[in-house]
Amino acid sequence: MRALRCLLLLLGMGFAAAPGAVSAGPFEIAHRGASGYLPEHTLAAAAMAHALGAEFIEQDVVISSDGIPVVLHDVTLDATTDVADRFPGRARDDGKHYVVDFTLAELKSLEVRERFDPETGEPVFAGRYAGEGPVFRIATLDESLALVGGLNRSTGREAGVYPEIKSAAWHLAQGVDLSAAVLEVLARHGYGGKESLCYLQCFEYDEVKRLRDELGYRGRLVQLLSGGDKVDKGNTDNAFLRTPAGLRELARRVDGIGPPIGEIVGGDSPESRAIKPLVADAHAAGLEVHPYTLRADSLPRWASGYDDLVAVLAEAGIDGYFTDFPGLAK
Ligand code: CA
């Protein structure tokens, strides 16, 4: 893969994974849009990410009670909207308001806020967007993809999209096939083949298999991985899947992996900047590596600054990275 990229660069042909940029550095995936600057997953945050030059813009996807995929990180609404004020009595027994219990019209009536702690009302990231309005609304996946497509045409710079299927098994248990609904929207916008600028991502290995083997998705696919040795939902054996054998198994279905930064760089102490073998092992298996999440206001202890963080990850050989701050790296 990397040899191919070098050859294409020498021939003056851009590499497909880095649209519009014949640059040797890793590309940017705007994590929840330009979420360092505007409330996450709003259309404003997606537009700003495009303007800041992100090569890809992320959409986490959940679904309304009437079956419309919407762009939100959580399966609940409590940490990013005013749902508790607007819909008293609509929480489940655990006190939380679930997206899948609300129609799209109800979801559209909510105001989206900068992420906060529902217990205290305090912002999760103190220095981020603090404006009193304008009112931000929840976007559908369809709207977000339409926005990126429109900006691609009006700017002449083609950014890609990077949707994530959230809590697939949980949604199936609620009686809704989120992956099938997402694939339908992607296909309507022309995403579905390896040539289209779209990576579909999921943490659940069972769902990644289902996307390829049962639902027939043929586009780029990324297995997200957690740190540590826990076996996550969807029978995702993180420790095994990070081994050379696990990576070779993954490569039968996926194009890349999305591990946390700590699985790329780190060691026995939080100050360690040792480069781990994961990127080299993944590349040997033919997989790209897109770590998450770079935050200028929440750096690993080993990084002296945001540019240092990007530089060390680039030295480790990553292909792209999720960042809350697209456009910030010098
Ligand atoms: Ca995500």
py3Dmol code that shows the C-alpha trace and the ligand (Angstrom):
import py3Dmol

protein = """\
ATOM      1  CA  MET A   1       0.000   0.000   0.000  1.00  0.00           C
ATOM      2  CA  ARG A   2       2.696   2.502   0.972  1.00  0.00           C
ATOM      3  CA  ALA A   3       4.905   1.471  -1.921  1.00  0.00           C
ATOM      4  CA  LEU A   4       1.967   2.034  -4.240  1.00  0.00           C
ATOM      5  CA  ARG A   5       1.409   5.457  -2.707  1.00  0.00           C
ATOM      6  CA  CYS A   6       5.073   6.408  -3.220  1.00  0.00           C
ATOM      7  CA  LEU A   7       4.907   5.259  -6.838  1.00  0.00           C
ATOM      8  CA  LEU A   8       1.731   7.263  -7.480  1.00  0.00           C
ATOM      9  CA  LEU A   9       3.282  10.337  -5.872  1.00  0.00           C
ATOM     10  CA  LEU A  10       6.380   9.984  -8.051  1.00  0.00           C
ATOM     11  CA  LEU A  11       4.142   9.773 -11.092  1.00  0.00           C
ATOM     12  CA  GLY A  12       2.351  12.914  -9.931  1.00  0.00           C
ATOM     13  CA  MET A  13      -0.928  11.100  -9.378  1.00  0.00           C
ATOM     14  CA  GLY A  14      -2.682  11.810  -6.104  1.00  0.00           C
ATOM     15  CA  PHE A  15      -3.492   8.859  -3.916  1.00  0.00           C
ATOM     16  CA  ALA A  16      -7.191   8.126  -3.691  1.00  0.00           C
ATOM     17  CA  ALA A  17      -7.247   8.151   0.103  1.00  0.00           C
ATOM     18  CA  ALA A  18      -5.952  11.704   0.313  1.00  0.00           C
ATOM     19  CA  PRO A  19      -8.301  13.675  -1.936  1.00  0.00           C
ATOM     20  CA  GLY A  20      -7.076  16.943  -3.300  1.00  0.00           C
ATOM     21  CA  ALA A  21      -3.801  16.680  -1.454  1.00  0.00           C
ATOM     22  CA  VAL A  22      -0.626  15.314  -2.965  1.00  0.00           C
ATOM     23  CA  SER A  23       0.973  15.455   0.443  1.00  0.00           C
ATOM     24  CA  ALA A  24       3.012  12.764   2.105  1.00  0.00           C
ATOM     25  CA  GLY A  25       1.544  13.482   5.544  1.00  0.00           C
ATOM     26  CA  PRO A  26      -1.451  11.796   7.113  1.00  0.00           C
ATOM     27  CA  PHE A  27      -4.905  13.135   6.205  1.00  0.00           C
ATOM     28  CA  GLU A  28      -7.395  14.703   8.613  1.00  0.00           C
ATOM     29  CA  ILE A  29     -10.736  13.226   9.587  1.00  0.00           C
ATOM     30  CA  ALA A  30     -12.789  15.964  11.257  1.00  0.00           C
ATOM     31  CA  HIS A  31     -14.023  14.196  14.397  1.00  0.00           C
ATOM     32  CA  ARG A  32     -17.754  15.009  14.794  1.00  0.00           C
ATOM     33  CA  GLY A  33     -17.052  17.888  12.378  1.00  0.00           C
ATOM     34  CA  ALA A  34     -14.925  20.775  13.612  1.00  0.00           C
ATOM     35  CA  SER A  35     -16.070  19.868  17.123  1.00  0.00           C
ATOM     36  CA  GLY A  36     -13.256  21.809  18.794  1.00  0.00           C
ATOM     37  CA  TYR A  37     -14.918  24.998  17.579  1.00  0.00           C
ATOM     38  CA  LEU A  38     -18.671  24.358  17.248  1.00  0.00           C
ATOM     39  CA  PRO A  39     -21.194  21.967  18.855  1.00  0.00           C
ATOM     40  CA  GLU A  40     -20.396  18.462  17.599  1.00  0.00           C
ATOM     41  CA  HIS A  41     -22.188  16.996  14.578  1.00  0.00           C
ATOM     42  CA  THR A  42     -24.090  20.156  13.696  1.00  0.00           C
ATOM     43  CA  LEU A  43     -24.185  21.153  10.028  1.00  0.00           C
ATOM     44  CA  ALA A  44     -22.232  24.271  11.037  1.00  0.00           C
ATOM     45  CA  ALA A  45     -19.451  22.064  12.450  1.00  0.00           C
ATOM     46  CA  ALA A  46     -19.395  19.999   9.236  1.00  0.00           C
ATOM     47  CA  ALA A  47     -19.248  23.133   7.058  1.00  0.00           C
ATOM     48  CA  MET A  48     -16.415  24.559   9.152  1.00  0.00           C
ATOM     49  CA  ALA A  49     -14.483  21.287   8.893  1.00  0.00           C
ATOM     50  CA  HIS A  50     -14.816  21.453   5.119  1.00  0.00           C
ATOM     51  CA  ALA A  51     -13.628  25.071   5.083  1.00  0.00           C
ATOM     52  CA  LEU A  52     -10.643  24.181   7.268  1.00  0.00           C
ATOM     53  CA  GLY A  53      -9.520  21.632   4.694  1.00  0.00           C
ATOM     54  CA  ALA A  54     -10.314  18.316   6.392  1.00  0.00           C
ATOM     55  CA  GLU A  55      -9.965  15.495   3.866  1.00  0.00           C
ATOM     56  CA  PHE A  56     -12.815  13.582   5.554  1.00  0.00           C
ATOM     57  CA  ILE A  57     -15.719  14.663   7.779  1.00  0.00           C
ATOM     58  CA  GLU A  58     -17.106  12.219  10.344  1.00  0.00           C
ATOM     59  CA  GLN A  59     -20.780  11.425  10.958  1.00  0.00           C
ATOM     60  CA  ASP A  60     -21.680   9.230  13.938  1.00  0.00           C
ATOM     61  CA  VAL A  61     -25.074   7.748  13.126  1.00  0.00           C
ATOM     62  CA  VAL A  62     -28.053   6.662  15.243  1.00  0.00           C
ATOM     63  CA  ILE A  63     -31.717   6.543  14.187  1.00  0.00           C
ATOM     64  CA  SER A  64     -35.121   8.103  14.954  1.00  0.00           C
ATOM     65  CA  SER A  65     -38.237   6.146  15.951  1.00  0.00           C
ATOM     66  CA  ASP A  66     -39.557   6.647  12.400  1.00  0.00           C
ATOM     67  CA  GLY A  67     -36.420   5.130  10.889  1.00  0.00           C
ATOM     68  CA  ILE A  68     -34.423   8.182   9.782  1.00  0.00           C
ATOM     69  CA  PRO A  69     -30.636   7.997  10.390  1.00  0.00           C
ATOM     70  CA  VAL A  70     -29.465  11.095  12.306  1.00  0.00           C
ATOM     71  CA  VAL A  71     -25.981  12.392  13.086  1.00  0.00           C
ATOM     72  CA  LEU A  72     -25.373  12.111  16.830  1.00  0.00           C
ATOM     73  CA  HIS A  73     -22.641  10.444  18.871  1.00  0.00           C
ATOM     74  CA  ASP A  74     -24.763   9.064  21.711  1.00  0.00           C
ATOM     75  CA  VAL A  75     -27.809   6.778  21.620  1.00  0.00           C
ATOM     76  CA  THR A  76     -29.190   9.213  24.235  1.00  0.00           C
ATOM     77  CA  LEU A  77     -29.914  12.937  23.927  1.00  0.00           C
ATOM     78  CA  ASP A  78     -29.136  14.087  27.456  1.00  0.00           C
ATOM     79  CA  ALA A  79     -25.548  15.337  27.068  1.00  0.00           C
ATOM     80  CA  THR A  80     -25.947  17.392  23.867  1.00  0.00           C
ATOM     81  CA  THR A  81     -29.549  18.711  23.723  1.00  0.00           C
ATOM     82  CA  ASP A  82     -32.296  20.341  25.822  1.00  0.00           C
ATOM     83  CA  VAL A  83     -34.430  17.165  25.707  1.00  0.00           C
ATOM     84  CA  ALA A  84     -34.894  17.018  29.507  1.00  0.00           C
ATOM     85  CA  ASP A  85     -36.625  20.426  29.449  1.00  0.00           C
ATOM     86  CA  ARG A  86     -38.566  19.879  26.249  1.00  0.00           C
ATOM     87  CA  PHE A  87     -39.923  16.351  26.749  1.00  0.00           C
ATOM     88  CA  PRO A  88     -40.585  15.684  30.454  1.00  0.00           C
ATOM     89  CA  GLY A  89     -41.833  12.149  31.094  1.00  0.00           C
ATOM     90  CA  ARG A  90     -40.199  10.662  27.975  1.00  0.00           C
ATOM     91  CA  ALA A  91     -37.126   9.182  29.698  1.00  0.00           C
ATOM     92  CA  ARG A  92     -36.720   5.429  30.112  1.00  0.00           C
ATOM     93  CA  ASP A  93     -36.440   3.859  33.580  1.00  0.00           C
ATOM     94  CA  ASP A  94     -32.739   4.724  33.691  1.00  0.00           C
ATOM     95  CA  GLY A  95     -33.648   8.424  33.487  1.00  0.00           C
ATOM     96  CA  LYS A  96     -32.223   8.852  29.958  1.00  0.00           C
ATOM     97  CA  HIS A  97     -33.908   9.985  26.742  1.00  0.00           C
ATOM     98  CA  TYR A  98     -33.127   7.666  23.825  1.00  0.00           C
ATOM     99  CA  VAL A  99     -32.936   8.923  20.247  1.00  0.00           C
ATOM    100  CA  VAL A 100     -34.759   5.820  19.010  1.00  0.00           C
ATOM    101  CA  ASP A 101     -37.829   6.790  21.127  1.00  0.00           C
ATOM    102  CA  PHE A 102     -38.306  10.122  19.298  1.00  0.00           C
ATOM    103  CA  THR A 103     -39.628  10.895  15.821  1.00  0.00           C
ATOM    104  CA  LEU A 104     -37.509  12.961  13.469  1.00  0.00           C
ATOM    105  CA  ALA A 105     -39.944  15.883  13.924  1.00  0.00           C
ATOM    106  CA  GLU A 106     -39.455  15.690  17.686  1.00  0.00           C
ATOM    107  CA  LEU A 107     -35.684  15.467  17.324  1.00  0.00           C
ATOM    108  CA  LYS A 108     -35.703  18.481  14.998  1.00  0.00           C
ATOM    109  CA  SER A 109     -37.469  20.523  17.691  1.00  0.00           C
ATOM    110  CA  LEU A 110     -34.544  20.089  20.097  1.00  0.00           C
ATOM    111  CA  GLU A 111     -31.724  22.580  20.514  1.00  0.00           C
ATOM    112  CA  VAL A 112     -28.236  21.125  20.199  1.00  0.00           C
ATOM    113  CA  ARG A 113     -25.750  22.380  22.789  1.00  0.00           C
ATOM    114  CA  GLU A 114     -22.013  22.090  23.306  1.00  0.00           C
ATOM    115  CA  ARG A 115     -21.490  18.751  25.093  1.00  0.00           C
ATOM    116  CA  PHE A 116     -22.125  18.976  28.838  1.00  0.00           C
ATOM    117  CA  ASP A 117     -22.371  16.766  31.915  1.00  0.00           C
ATOM    118  CA  PRO A 118     -26.129  16.165  32.429  1.00  0.00           C
ATOM    119  CA  GLU A 119     -25.569  15.800  36.190  1.00  0.00           C
ATOM    120  CA  THR A 120     -23.894  19.190  36.680  1.00  0.00           C
ATOM    121  CA  GLY A 121     -24.665  21.103  33.489  1.00  0.00           C
ATOM    122  CA  GLU A 122     -20.937  21.877  33.184  1.00  0.00           C
ATOM    123  CA  PRO A 123     -19.283  21.745  29.737  1.00  0.00           C
ATOM    124  CA  VAL A 124     -17.061  18.722  29.075  1.00  0.00           C
ATOM    125  CA  PHE A 125     -14.407  20.940  27.417  1.00  0.00           C
ATOM    126  CA  ALA A 126     -14.304  24.252  29.246  1.00  0.00           C
ATOM    127  CA  GLY A 127     -12.780  26.402  26.501  1.00  0.00           C
ATOM    128  CA  ARG A 128     -15.019  25.375  23.620  1.00  0.00           C
ATOM    129  CA  TYR A 129     -18.026  26.987  21.945  1.00  0.00           C
ATOM    130  CA  ALA A 130     -19.923  29.007  24.529  1.00  0.00           C
ATOM    131  CA  GLY A 131     -22.220  31.180  22.442  1.00  0.00           C
ATOM    132  CA  GLU A 132     -25.842  31.745  23.540  1.00  0.00           C
ATOM    133  CA  GLY A 133     -27.272  30.750  20.200  1.00  0.00           C
ATOM    134  CA  PRO A 134     -27.816  30.764  17.339  1.00  0.00           C
ATOM    135  CA  VAL A 135     -30.000  27.681  17.652  1.00  0.00           C
ATOM    136  CA  PHE A 136     -28.323  24.543  16.345  1.00  0.00           C
ATOM    137  CA  ARG A 137     -30.443  21.560  15.270  1.00  0.00           C
ATOM    138  CA  ILE A 138     -29.863  17.829  14.867  1.00  0.00           C
ATOM    139  CA  ALA A 139     -28.932  16.914  11.282  1.00  0.00           C
ATOM    140  CA  THR A 140     -30.021  13.810   9.421  1.00  0.00           C
ATOM    141  CA  LEU A 141     -27.334  11.728   7.707  1.00  0.00           C
ATOM    142  CA  ASP A 142     -28.978  12.666   4.418  1.00  0.00           C
ATOM    143  CA  GLU A 143     -28.587  16.388   5.187  1.00  0.00           C
ATOM    144  CA  SER A 144     -24.969  16.010   6.266  1.00  0.00           C
ATOM    145  CA  LEU A 145     -24.005  14.114   3.100  1.00  0.00           C
ATOM    146  CA  ALA A 146     -25.917  16.630   0.971  1.00  0.00           C
ATOM    147  CA  LEU A 147     -23.995  19.472   2.655  1.00  0.00           C
ATOM    148  CA  VAL A 148     -20.606  17.855   1.987  1.00  0.00           C
ATOM    149  CA  GLY A 149     -21.610  17.179  -1.618  1.00  0.00           C
ATOM    150  CA  GLY A 150     -22.748  20.775  -2.091  1.00  0.00           C
ATOM    151  CA  LEU A 151     -19.548  22.162  -0.590  1.00  0.00           C
ATOM    152  CA  ASN A 152     -17.481  19.831  -2.742  1.00  0.00           C
ATOM    153  CA  ARG A 153     -19.126  21.362  -5.806  1.00  0.00           C
ATOM    154  CA  SER A 154     -19.039  24.999  -4.666  1.00  0.00           C
ATOM    155  CA  THR A 155     -15.411  24.907  -3.480  1.00  0.00           C
ATOM    156  CA  GLY A 156     -14.012  22.529  -6.074  1.00  0.00           C
ATOM    157  CA  ARG A 157     -12.333  20.613  -3.246  1.00  0.00           C
ATOM    158  CA  GLU A 158     -13.669  17.120  -2.709  1.00  0.00           C
ATOM    159  CA  ALA A 159     -13.857  16.137   0.951  1.00  0.00           C
ATOM    160  CA  GLY A 160     -14.928  12.627   1.874  1.00  0.00           C
ATOM    161  CA  VAL A 161     -17.316  11.360   4.532  1.00  0.00           C
ATOM    162  CA  TYR A 162     -16.602   8.949   7.372  1.00  0.00           C
ATOM    163  CA  PRO A 163     -19.860   7.622   8.923  1.00  0.00           C
ATOM    164  CA  GLU A 164     -19.880   5.382  12.001  1.00  0.00           C
ATOM    165  CA  ILE A 165     -22.563   2.804  12.794  1.00  0.00           C
ATOM    166  CA  LYS A 166     -23.217   3.349  16.528  1.00  0.00           C
ATOM    167  CA  SER A 167     -24.294   0.496  18.847  1.00  0.00           C
ATOM    168  CA  ALA A 168     -25.391  -1.802  16.018  1.00  0.00           C
ATOM    169  CA  ALA A 169     -26.293  -4.798  18.212  1.00  0.00           C
ATOM    170  CA  TRP A 170     -28.200  -2.559  20.624  1.00  0.00           C
ATOM    171  CA  HIS A 171     -30.206  -1.098  17.732  1.00  0.00           C
ATOM    172  CA  LEU A 172     -30.993  -4.598  16.414  1.00  0.00           C
ATOM    173  CA  ALA A 173     -32.246  -5.470  19.927  1.00  0.00           C
ATOM    174  CA  GLN A 174     -34.531  -2.398  19.711  1.00  0.00           C
ATOM    175  CA  GLY A 175     -35.944  -3.869  16.496  1.00  0.00           C
ATOM    176  CA  VAL A 176     -34.172  -1.593  13.999  1.00  0.00           C
ATOM    177  CA  ASP A 177     -31.439  -2.406  11.465  1.00  0.00           C
ATOM    178  CA  LEU A 178     -29.301   0.740  11.641  1.00  0.00           C
ATOM    179  CA  SER A 179     -26.656  -0.552   9.213  1.00  0.00           C
ATOM    180  CA  ALA A 180     -29.216  -1.296   6.489  1.00  0.00           C
ATOM    181  CA  ALA A 181     -30.727   2.174   6.899  1.00  0.00           C
ATOM    182  CA  VAL A 182     -27.288   3.832   6.715  1.00  0.00           C
ATOM    183  CA  LEU A 183     -26.262   1.867   3.606  1.00  0.00           C
ATOM    184  CA  GLU A 184     -29.467   2.995   1.879  1.00  0.00           C
ATOM    185  CA  VAL A 185     -28.641   6.673   2.525  1.00  0.00           C
ATOM    186  CA  LEU A 186     -24.993   6.201   1.483  1.00  0.00           C
ATOM    187  CA  ALA A 187     -26.030   4.536  -1.774  1.00  0.00           C
ATOM    188  CA  ARG A 188     -28.441   7.399  -2.525  1.00  0.00           C
ATOM    189  CA  HIS A 189     -25.479   9.803  -2.297  1.00  0.00           C
ATOM    190  CA  GLY A 190     -23.239   7.675  -4.502  1.00  0.00           C
ATOM    191  CA  TYR A 191     -21.173   6.112  -1.737  1.00  0.00           C
ATOM    192  CA  GLY A 192     -20.693   2.371  -1.786  1.00  0.00           C
ATOM    193  CA  GLY A 193     -17.647   1.435  -3.880  1.00  0.00           C
ATOM    194  CA  LYS A 194     -13.962   1.569  -2.998  1.00  0.00           C
ATOM    195  CA  GLU A 195     -13.511   4.541  -5.362  1.00  0.00           C
ATOM    196  CA  SER A 196     -15.992   6.730  -3.493  1.00  0.00           C
ATOM    197  CA  LEU A 197     -14.547   8.979  -0.770  1.00  0.00           C
ATOM    198  CA  CYS A 198     -16.234   7.261   2.133  1.00  0.00           C
ATOM    199  CA  TYR A 199     -14.981   5.109   4.980  1.00  0.00           C
ATOM    200  CA  LEU A 200     -17.658   3.306   6.974  1.00  0.00           C
ATOM    201  CA  GLN A 201     -16.567   2.533  10.553  1.00  0.00           C
ATOM    202  CA  CYS A 202     -17.832   0.421  13.437  1.00  0.00           C
ATOM    203  CA  PHE A 203     -16.497  -0.798  16.791  1.00  0.00           C
ATOM    204  CA  GLU A 204     -18.432  -4.081  16.662  1.00  0.00           C
ATOM    205  CA  TYR A 205     -16.593  -6.845  14.787  1.00  0.00           C
ATOM    206  CA  ASP A 206     -19.775  -8.901  14.365  1.00  0.00           C
ATOM    207  CA  GLU A 207     -21.378  -5.935  12.603  1.00  0.00           C
ATOM    208  CA  VAL A 208     -18.305  -5.331  10.436  1.00  0.00           C
ATOM    209  CA  LYS A 209     -18.625  -8.949   9.277  1.00  0.00           C
ATOM    210  CA  ARG A 210     -22.367  -8.500   8.683  1.00  0.00           C
ATOM    211  CA  LEU A 211     -21.783  -5.320   6.632  1.00  0.00           C
ATOM    212  CA  ARG A 212     -19.473  -7.241   4.285  1.00  0.00           C
ATOM    213  CA  ASP A 213     -20.899 -10.756   4.301  1.00  0.00           C
ATOM    214  CA  GLU A 214     -24.660 -10.198   4.615  1.00  0.00           C
ATOM    215  CA  LEU A 215     -25.469  -6.588   3.711  1.00  0.00           C
ATOM    216  CA  GLY A 216     -23.105  -6.534   0.716  1.00  0.00           C
ATOM    217  CA  TYR A 217     -21.303  -3.267   1.452  1.00  0.00           C
ATOM    218  CA  ARG A 218     -18.403  -2.945  -0.998  1.00  0.00           C
ATOM    219  CA  GLY A 219     -16.940   0.435   0.008  1.00  0.00           C
ATOM    220  CA  ARG A 220     -14.068   1.199   2.340  1.00  0.00           C
ATOM    221  CA  LEU A 221     -14.553  -0.219   5.803  1.00  0.00           C
ATOM    222  CA  VAL A 222     -12.703   0.455   9.064  1.00  0.00           C
ATOM    223  CA  GLN A 223     -12.681  -1.670  12.213  1.00  0.00           C
ATOM    224  CA  LEU A 224     -12.485   0.583  15.240  1.00  0.00           C
ATOM    225  CA  LEU A 225     -10.516  -0.856  18.144  1.00  0.00           C
ATOM    226  CA  SER A 226     -10.421  -0.054  21.835  1.00  0.00           C
ATOM    227  CA  GLY A 227      -7.270   0.111  23.892  1.00  0.00           C
ATOM    228  CA  GLY A 228      -6.351  -2.577  26.384  1.00  0.00           C
ATOM    229  CA  ASP A 229      -7.375  -6.227  26.315  1.00  0.00           C
ATOM    230  CA  LYS A 230     -11.131  -6.075  26.856  1.00  0.00           C
ATOM    231  CA  VAL A 231     -13.441  -8.058  24.562  1.00  0.00           C
ATOM    232  CA  ASP A 232     -16.001  -5.432  23.547  1.00  0.00           C
ATOM    233  CA  LYS A 233     -19.553  -5.716  22.269  1.00  0.00           C
ATOM    234  CA  GLY A 234     -19.865  -7.444  18.916  1.00  0.00           C
ATOM    235  CA  ASN A 235     -17.303 -10.070  20.006  1.00  0.00           C
ATOM    236  CA  THR A 236     -14.508  -7.608  19.328  1.00  0.00           C
ATOM    237  CA  ASP A 237     -11.385  -9.195  20.817  1.00  0.00           C
ATOM    238  CA  ASN A 238      -9.226  -6.061  20.815  1.00  0.00           C
ATOM    239  CA  ALA A 239      -6.021  -7.704  22.030  1.00  0.00           C
ATOM    240  CA  PHE A 240      -6.174 -10.422  19.350  1.00  0.00           C
ATOM    241  CA  LEU A 241      -7.225  -8.080  16.548  1.00  0.00           C
ATOM    242  CA  ARG A 242      -4.127  -5.921  17.177  1.00  0.00           C
ATOM    243  CA  THR A 243      -1.767  -8.902  16.699  1.00  0.00           C
ATOM    244  CA  PRO A 244      -0.276  -9.675  13.264  1.00  0.00           C
ATOM    245  CA  ALA A 245      -2.606 -12.696  12.997  1.00  0.00           C
ATOM    246  CA  GLY A 246      -5.613 -10.637  14.044  1.00  0.00           C
ATOM    247  CA  LEU A 247      -4.742  -7.903  11.555  1.00  0.00           C
ATOM    248  CA  ARG A 248      -4.405 -10.454   8.741  1.00  0.00           C
ATOM    249  CA  GLU A 249      -7.850 -11.793   9.661  1.00  0.00           C
ATOM    250  CA  LEU A 250      -9.294  -8.267   9.635  1.00  0.00           C
ATOM    251  CA  ALA A 251      -7.726  -7.582   6.228  1.00  0.00           C
ATOM    252  CA  ARG A 252     -10.035 -10.184   4.691  1.00  0.00           C
ATOM    253  CA  ARG A 253     -12.879  -7.686   5.172  1.00  0.00           C
ATOM    254  CA  VAL A 254     -11.666  -4.225   6.111  1.00  0.00           C
ATOM    255  CA  ASP A 255      -9.415  -1.558   4.615  1.00  0.00           C
ATOM    256  CA  GLY A 256      -8.145  -0.091   7.834  1.00  0.00           C
ATOM    257  CA  ILE A 257      -8.232   0.079  11.608  1.00  0.00           C
ATOM    258  CA  GLY A 258      -9.081   2.930  13.961  1.00  0.00           C
ATOM    259  CA  PRO A 259      -7.162   2.430  17.229  1.00  0.00           C
ATOM    260  CA  PRO A 260      -6.730   4.914  20.087  1.00  0.00           C
ATOM    261  CA  ILE A 261      -3.555   7.024  20.045  1.00  0.00           C
ATOM    262  CA  GLY A 262      -2.230   5.046  23.028  1.00  0.00           C
ATOM    263  CA  GLU A 263      -1.945   1.893  20.901  1.00  0.00           C
ATOM    264  CA  ILE A 264       0.328   3.769  18.446  1.00  0.00           C
ATOM    265  CA  VAL A 265       2.581   5.688  20.843  1.00  0.00           C
ATOM    266  CA  GLY A 266       3.149   5.027  24.531  1.00  0.00           C
ATOM    267  CA  GLY A 267       4.827   2.824  27.096  1.00  0.00           C
ATOM    268  CA  ASP A 268       5.043   2.114  30.790  1.00  0.00           C
ATOM    269  CA  SER A 269       4.730   5.755  31.815  1.00  0.00           C
ATOM    270  CA  PRO A 270       2.353   8.461  30.509  1.00  0.00           C
ATOM    271  CA  GLU A 271       5.440  10.384  29.382  1.00  0.00           C
ATOM    272  CA  SER A 272       6.690   7.575  27.140  1.00  0.00           C
ATOM    273  CA  ARG A 273       6.803   8.441  23.437  1.00  0.00           C
ATOM    274  CA  ALA A 274       7.850   4.975  22.286  1.00  0.00           C
ATOM    275  CA  ILE A 275       6.370   3.941  18.961  1.00  0.00           C
ATOM    276  CA  LYS A 276       4.538   0.602  19.201  1.00  0.00           C
ATOM    277  CA  PRO A 277       4.555  -1.986  16.379  1.00  0.00           C
ATOM    278  CA  LEU A 278       0.839  -1.649  15.501  1.00  0.00           C
ATOM    279  CA  VAL A 279       1.218   0.644  12.459  1.00  0.00           C
ATOM    280  CA  ALA A 280       3.980  -1.499  10.933  1.00  0.00           C
ATOM    281  CA  ASP A 281       2.011  -4.698  11.613  1.00  0.00           C
ATOM    282  CA  ALA A 282      -1.172  -3.217  10.123  1.00  0.00           C
ATOM    283  CA  HIS A 283       0.647  -1.990   7.016  1.00  0.00           C
ATOM    284  CA  ALA A 284       2.222  -5.442   6.622  1.00  0.00           C
ATOM    285  CA  ALA A 285      -1.324  -6.826   6.568  1.00  0.00           C
ATOM    286  CA  GLY A 286      -2.349  -4.217   3.965  1.00  0.00           C
ATOM    287  CA  LEU A 287      -4.393  -2.113   6.382  1.00  0.00           C
ATOM    288  CA  GLU A 288      -4.466   1.656   6.803  1.00  0.00           C
ATOM    289  CA  VAL A 289      -4.289   3.106  10.325  1.00  0.00           C
ATOM    290  CA  HIS A 290      -6.455   6.062  11.440  1.00  0.00           C
ATOM    291  CA  PRO A 291      -6.031   6.689  15.198  1.00  0.00           C
ATOM    292  CA  TYR A 292      -8.443   8.668  17.388  1.00  0.00           C
ATOM    293  CA  THR A 293      -8.716  11.318  18.820  1.00  0.00           C
ATOM    294  CA  LEU A 294      -6.396  14.355  18.544  1.00  0.00           C
ATOM    295  CA  ARG A 295      -7.476  17.253  20.784  1.00  0.00           C
ATOM    296  CA  ALA A 296      -5.470  20.457  21.181  1.00  0.00           C
ATOM    297  CA  ASP A 297      -7.178  20.990  24.560  1.00  0.00           C
ATOM    298  CA  SER A 298      -6.585  17.437  25.848  1.00  0.00           C
ATOM    299  CA  LEU A 299      -3.129  16.221  24.846  1.00  0.00           C
ATOM    300  CA  PRO A 300      -1.394  12.959  25.838  1.00  0.00           C
ATOM    301  CA  ARG A 301       1.130  13.580  28.616  1.00  0.00           C
ATOM    302  CA  TRP A 302       4.017  12.760  26.288  1.00  0.00           C
ATOM    303  CA  ALA A 303       3.147  15.460  23.743  1.00  0.00           C
ATOM    304  CA  SER A 304       4.628  18.943  24.181  1.00  0.00           C
ATOM    305  CA  GLY A 305       1.911  20.444  21.993  1.00  0.00           C
ATOM    306  CA  TYR A 306      -0.555  19.672  19.193  1.00  0.00           C
ATOM    307  CA  ASP A 307       2.063  19.932  16.435  1.00  0.00           C
ATOM    308  CA  ASP A 308       4.330  17.571  18.382  1.00  0.00           C
ATOM    309  CA  LEU A 309       1.463  15.086  18.692  1.00  0.00           C
ATOM    310  CA  VAL A 310       0.813  15.186  14.947  1.00  0.00           C
ATOM    311  CA  ALA A 311       4.546  14.959  14.153  1.00  0.00           C
ATOM    312  CA  VAL A 312       5.138  11.878  16.323  1.00  0.00           C
ATOM    313  CA  LEU A 313       2.072  10.099  14.924  1.00  0.00           C
ATOM    314  CA  ALA A 314       3.224  10.948  11.396  1.00  0.00           C
ATOM    315  CA  GLU A 315       6.655   9.532  12.256  1.00  0.00           C
ATOM    316  CA  ALA A 316       4.895   6.375  13.431  1.00  0.00           C
ATOM    317  CA  GLY A 317       3.537   6.109   9.876  1.00  0.00           C
ATOM    318  CA  ILE A 318      -0.213   6.596  10.355  1.00  0.00           C
ATOM    319  CA  ASP A 319      -2.312   7.198   7.229  1.00  0.00           C
ATOM    320  CA  GLY A 320      -4.903   9.572   8.711  1.00  0.00           C
ATOM    321  CA  TYR A 321      -6.170  10.767  12.084  1.00  0.00           C
ATOM    322  CA  PHE A 322      -9.366  11.816  13.803  1.00  0.00           C
ATOM    323  CA  THR A 323      -9.098  15.341  15.159  1.00  0.00           C
ATOM    324  CA  ASP A 324     -11.460  17.783  16.889  1.00  0.00           C
ATOM    325  CA  PHE A 325      -9.298  20.575  15.410  1.00  0.00           C
ATOM    326  CA  PRO A 326      -9.039  20.162  11.616  1.00  0.00           C
ATOM    327  CA  GLY A 327      -6.694  22.624   9.978  1.00  0.00           C
ATOM    328  CA  LEU A 328      -4.691  23.296  13.133  1.00  0.00           C
ATOM    329  CA  ALA A 329      -1.549  21.260  12.347  1.00  0.00           C
ATOM    330  CA  LYS A 330       1.238  23.321  10.806  1.00  0.00           C
TER     331      LYS A 330
END
"""
ligand_1 = """\
1
CA
Ca -17.105 8.282 16.021
"""
view = py3Dmol.view(width=600, height=400)
view.addModel(protein, "pdb")
view.setStyle({"model": 0}, {"cartoon": {"style": "trace"}})
view.addModel(ligand_1, "xyz")
view.setStyle({"model": 1}, {"stick": {}})
view.zoomTo()
view.show()
